Amino acid sequence: MNIVSEKYKTVKPEDVTTWFKAAPITAFPKDGGACVKYKDLQIAVFNFERLNTWYACQNLSPEKQEMVLSRGMIGDHKGIPMVACPLHKKIFSLENGDNLNGDLEAIATYPIKIENDFVYVGFSE
């Protein structure tokens, strides 16, 4: 694993110790993503409006080591909400980060909550 990707660790909802106020919901495209920065992490946040759900994951593509996942296409793979990397089209579950192609390690995912029209991303510190 690349040293850059080692700093990204999946956070489960029950492990959240800090809710980062990322941006107002209007800052995120409907059925698309945008990148937010938390400390030295870049996090891809997705407004999956079609499913009325929000997701967050690392913005770092594990194969190309580029910060691009927020620009990936979101959709559905066999009933699993997913994002496709815009560089190599590898697909990752937005629910748990699993590589749905089966040839790469999982990406880190983060809990999201919406309060007063703001998006919050959960971190464990």
Secondary structure, DSSP 8 states (H G I E B T S, - for coil): --TTGGG-----GGG--EEEEEEEGGGS-BTEEEEEEETTEEEEEEEEGGGTEEEEEESB-TTT--B-GGGSEEEEETTEEEEE-TTT--EEETTT--BTTSSS----EE-EEEETTEEEEEE--
